[in-house]
Amino acid sequence: FLLEMLHHDGRGHDSLSDLCRSCRMNVGLYHCKYCFAPDLLCQVCIIYAHAHSPVHHVEEWNSTYFQSITLKDLGLRIQLGHKVGDSCLLPTRAYNNKIGKKPSYLVC
């Protein structure tokens, strides 16, 4: 049990490969503490995977350990009033675009 916990706290099964487990094209550096899959994903894939879960806790592998990083810092933007993936013809940035650790929001 302890070995499995230590295995999960590190790179786990991804220690043999640096590639993203989703696209297999970019380096996988990110994982989510809330998702059940322990896979390391690249920046593009982790943002895509969390478009419907913007408040999940993501961590970045820094060659030694995982450290916290926000989806906002990775580039996740939420368009309020539209479906995920849809864009607005007249987007407006939220007041000062300062929502702390949460993703940036655009409003219509």
FENLIN-V181004 format. One record per residue. N is the residue number from 0. RES is the residue in one letter. SS is DSSP state (helix for helix, strand for strand, loop for the rest). PSI is psi in degrees with one decimal (NA if undefined). NEAR is the number of other ideal C-beta (glycine too) atoms within 10 Angstrom. Layout:
n->N res->RES ss->SS psi->PSI near->NEAR
n->N res->RES ss->SS psi->PSI near->NEAR
//
This chain:
n->0 res->F ss->loop psi->-45.6 near->5
n->1 res->L ss->helix psi->-40.9 near->6
n->2 res->L ss->helix psi->-38.5 near->7
n->3 res->E ss->helix psi->-39.2 near->9
n->4 res->M ss->helix psi->-43.8 near->8
n->5 res->L ss->helix psi->-38.8 near->10
n->6 res->H ss->helix psi->-41.6 near->13
n->7 res->H ss->helix psi->-31.3 near->12
n->8 res->D ss->helix psi->-22.7 near->11
n->9 res->G ss->loop psi->-149.5 near->13
n->10 res->R ss->loop psi->-8.4 near->20
n->11 res->G ss->helix psi->-135.0 near->15
n->12 res->H ss->helix psi->-14.1 near->12
n->13 res->D ss->helix psi->5.3 near->19
n->14 res->S ss->helix psi->-17.7 near->10
n->15 res->L ss->helix psi->-17.7 near->7
n->16 res->S ss->loop psi->143.8 near->13
n->17 res->D ss->loop psi->-6.7 near->14
n->18 res->L ss->strand psi->148.0 near->14
n->19 res->C ss->loop psi->134.6 near->22
n->20 res->R ss->loop psi->-10.4 near->17
n->21 res->S ss->loop psi->-58.8 near->18
n->22 res->C ss->loop psi->-20.9 near->13
n->23 res->R ss->loop psi->23.6 near->11
n->24 res->M ss->loop psi->-37.0 near->10
n->25 res->N ss->loop psi->167.0 near->15
n->26 res->V ss->strand psi->129.7 near->14
n->27 res->G ss->loop psi->113.0 near->23
n->28 res->L ss->loop psi->-7.8 near->21
n->29 res->Y ss->strand psi->143.6 near->24
n->30 res->H ss->strand psi->161.7 near->23
n->31 res->C ss->strand psi->133.4 near->19
n->32 res->K ss->loop psi->-21.3 near->10
n->33 res->Y ss->loop psi->-25.5 near->10
n->34 res->C ss->loop psi->149.3 near->16
n->35 res->F ss->loop psi->-27.2 near->5
n->36 res->A ss->loop psi->125.0 near->11
n->37 res->P ss->loop psi->9.3 near->16
n->38 res->D ss->loop psi->146.9 near->18
n->39 res->L ss->loop psi->130.0 near->27
n->40 res->L ss->strand psi->158.6 near->26
n->41 res->C ss->loop psi->173.7 near->21
n->42 res->Q ss->helix psi->-44.8 near->20
n->43 res->V ss->helix psi->-45.0 near->15
n->44 res->C ss->helix psi->-35.5 near->20
n->45 res->I ss->helix psi->-36.2 near->27
n->46 res->I ss->helix psi->-45.7 near->19
n->47 res->Y ss->helix psi->-41.9 near->16
n->48 res->A ss->helix psi->-20.2 near->18
n->49 res->H ss->loop psi->17.8 near->21
n->50 res->A ss->loop psi->-30.8 near->14
n->51 res->H ss->loop psi->-3.4 near->8
n->52 res->S ss->loop psi->62.1 near->12
n->53 res->P ss->loop psi->-8.9 near->18
n->54 res->V ss->loop psi->10.7 near->11
n->55 res->H ss->loop psi->157.4 near->14
n->56 res->H ss->loop psi->111.7 near->14
n->57 res->V ss->strand psi->144.9 near->25
n->58 res->E ss->strand psi->150.9 near->16
n->59 res->E ss->strand psi->134.5 near->17
n->60 res->W ss->strand psi->124.8 near->18
n->61 res->N ss->loop psi->28.5 near->10
n->62 res->S ss->loop psi->-10.3 near->6
n->63 res->T ss->loop psi->-43.3 near->7
n->64 res->Y ss->loop psi->170.6 near->11
n->65 res->F ss->strand psi->135.7 near->18
n->66 res->Q ss->strand psi->149.5 near->9
n->67 res->S ss->strand psi->142.8 near->11
n->68 res->I ss->strand psi->146.7 near->18
n->69 res->T ss->loop psi->152.9 near->15
n->70 res->L ss->helix psi->-29.6 near->25
n->71 res->K ss->helix psi->-44.5 near->18
n->72 res->D ss->helix psi->-28.9 near->13
n->73 res->L ss->helix psi->-10.9 near->16
n->74 res->G ss->loop psi->6.4 near->12
n->75 res->L ss->loop psi->129.4 near->19
n->76 res->R ss->strand psi->138.1 near->17
n->77 res->I ss->strand psi->127.5 near->18
n->78 res->Q ss->strand psi->102.0 near->17
n->79 res->L ss->loop psi->141.8 near->12
n->80 res->G ss->loop psi->4.8 near->10
n->81 res->H ss->loop psi->157.2 near->13
n->82 res->K ss->loop psi->155.7 near->6
n->83 res->V ss->loop psi->130.3 near->10
n->84 res->G ss->loop psi->-23.9 near->8
n->85 res->D ss->loop psi->150.6 near->8
n->86 res->S ss->loop psi->158.9 near->9
n->87 res->C ss->loop psi->145.0 near->13
n->88 res->L ss->loop psi->-24.8 near->5
n->89 res->L ss->loop psi->65.0 near->6
n->90 res->P ss->loop psi->148.5 near->15
n->91 res->T ss->strand psi->132.0 near->11
n->92 res->R ss->strand psi->142.4 near->11
n->93 res->A ss->loop psi->157.6 near->13
n->94 res->Y ss->helix psi->116.0 near->9
n->95 res->N ss->helix psi->-0.1 near->6
n->96 res->N ss->helix psi->32.0 near->11
n->97 res->K ss->loop psi->94.9 near->8
n->98 res->I ss->loop psi->20.4 near->13
n->99 res->G ss->loop psi->-130.8 near->6
n->100 res->K ss->loop psi->-9.4 near->12
n->101 res->K ss->loop psi->162.1 near->14
n->102 res->P ss->loop psi->159.7 near->20
n->103 res->S ss->strand psi->142.1 near->17
n->104 res->Y ss->strand psi->141.4 near->18
n->105 res->L ss->strand psi->138.9 near->19
n->106 res->V ss->strand psi->154.7 near->13
n->107 res->C ss->loop psi->NA near->11
//
